[in-house]
Amino acid sequence: MIKADHTNVPTADLVRSMGEMAETLGRTCTSLLSAAVRLAETDLDEEAQQLVDLTKALQHAEHEALMHLNDARSGLLVKLSKH
């Protein structure tokens, strides 16, 4: 990460978009887990497990997005090429 100077500070729009993305990922995870429970209740365990696995990956993405959001709010930028 690099400390942003006055010409390279994250814009309010970027920070807002990052927050919206993190919120969307969180809501998606909740919906997927709910669907996984319903699938498991109907003995579709393999399909339920696939949704749980997908949810884990999305939770990781949400965590990363929140970390980057906190950095952006404090004026730090992350090189996208690091991912």
MOVEN-V74531 format. One record per backbone hydrogen bond with DSSP energy under -0.5 kcal/mol. CO is the residue of the C=O (numbers start at 1). NH is the residue of the N-H. E is the energy in kcal/mol with one decimal. If there is no record, write none. Layout:
[[CO,NH,E] [CO,NH,E]]
This chain:
[[2,77,-1.9] [5,8,-1.5] [11,15,-2.4] [12,16,-2.6] [13,17,-2.5] [14,18,-2.4] [15,19,-2.1] [16,20,-2.4] [17,21,-2.3] [18,22,-2.2] [19,23,-2.3] [20,24,-2.4] [21,25,-2.5] [22,26,-2.1] [23,27,-2.5] [24,28,-2.5] [25,29,-2.3] [26,30,-2.0] [27,31,-2.3] [28,32,-2.6] [29,33,-2.5] [30,34,-2.0] [31,35,-2.3] [32,36,-2.4] [33,37,-2.1] [34,38,-2.0] [35,39,-2.4] [36,40,-2.5] [37,41,-2.1] [38,42,-0.8] [39,42,-0.8] [39,44,-2.6] [40,43,-1.6] [43,45,-0.7] [44,48,-2.3] [45,49,-2.6] [46,50,-1.9] [47,51,-1.9] [48,52,-2.2] [49,53,-2.6] [50,54,-2.3] [51,55,-2.6] [52,56,-2.2] [53,57,-1.7] [54,58,-2.3] [55,59,-2.7] [56,60,-1.9] [57,61,-2.0] [58,62,-2.6] [59,63,-2.5] [60,64,-2.4] [61,65,-2.6] [62,66,-2.5] [63,67,-2.1] [64,68,-2.5] [65,69,-2.4] [66,70,-2.4] [67,71,-2.1] [68,72,-2.8] [69,73,-2.5] [70,74,-1.3] [71,76,-3.2] [72,75,-1.4] [75,4,-1.7] [77,2,-1.9] [79,82,-1.4] [80,83,-1.7]]
